Amino acid sequence: MRNWMRERMKRRKKKTQENESEATGKVGQQKPPVDELHPEPLRPSYEISDSEPQGDDDAEAEAPEVEAVSPDAGRVETEVQPESPSTPPPGVPEQQPVAPVSGKSQRKPKGVVVLAIGLPGSGKTTWFKRRGVTPLSSDMLRSILFDDITEQRYQGLVFSTLRSLLRARLIARMPWNYVDATNLAPHERRQWIKMARSFGYEVHAVFFDVPLEVCLERNRRRERQVKEDLIQRMAAKLRPPSFDEGFGKITVVRVKRSPGQAEPADE
C-alpha cells in the first residue's frame, strides 16, 4: 500500500511540473515534444539592435534625454500666407534632410516634431496641405473614432490616442512629424515637447499669428463652422510660443497685408 501511494505521488509531482510551462501562452498546457516527427518551430533570424526601443512605454522611459539644439535656435522666422494657398512653397523642409547639430558636445537630433499653434480658421490645415504632408490631427481622429469630426465629448481619448500615434512614429525614427491642433497654451504643448525631446527629437513651433477677426470671417465661410463664442474663448487662452518652452525654432505665419495697411505691432 505504501509503495503504491509513493508511486502515485511521484507521478502526480512529475505531471504538475510538466504542466507549469507557459511556452504556449496558457498556464497548465503541456509543451509539445521535440523529435523527428515534431521538429522545433522555426524562429526569426533577424537581429534586434540594443539601441532600438523595443516597446511603447519602456522605449520612452529608456530613451535618453537629449538637449537638441537647432542651428536656428534663438531665431524667429516669418511667413506670409499666400494669395494662392494651393501652390506649394519651394524648398519645403520636408524635402530636405534634418540639419546636423554643430559642436562635438551635442548629439545630432533624430528628426523634428512640428507643432502647429493657432485658432480655428487661422490657416493651419491649409499650411499643411501646401507642403503635401499629412499631420497627426485631432479632427482626423474624431472622424476615424466616432465617424463625426465635430464630436467633442471624448477630448481625453482623442489626445491620448494622438500622443500614442506620435510616440509610434518616434519609435520608428520618422524624420518629420507634424501635430495639427490648436495647442493654445504652454501647458497644452508641454507633453508634446517632453515626449519629442525624450526620444532625441528637435521641436519646432509654427505659430499662426492671425487676427481674431480674420479667423471669425474665415470660419463663417466654412462648411463646418466652430461656434464664434468658443473661438473667442480660445483666443483669450492663446499664448505665443517661446524658446523657454523647449522649441528649437519658431516660425510665425501672418496674413498678407493690404496695400496701405500698417505693419502689425509686436506685443
Secondary structure, DSSP 8 states (H G I E B T S, - for coil): -HHHHHHHHHHHHHHHHHTT--TTSSTT------SSSS-----------TTS--SSHHHHHHS-------TTTT-EEEEE--S-TTS--TT-GGGS------STTS---S-EEEEEE--TTSSHHHHHHHTT---EEHHHHHHHHHS-TT--TTHHHHHHHHHHHHHHHHHTT-SEEEEES---SHHHHHHHHHHHHHTT-EEEEEEE---HHHHHHHHHTSSS---HHHHHHHHHH-----GGGT-SEEEEEE----TT-------
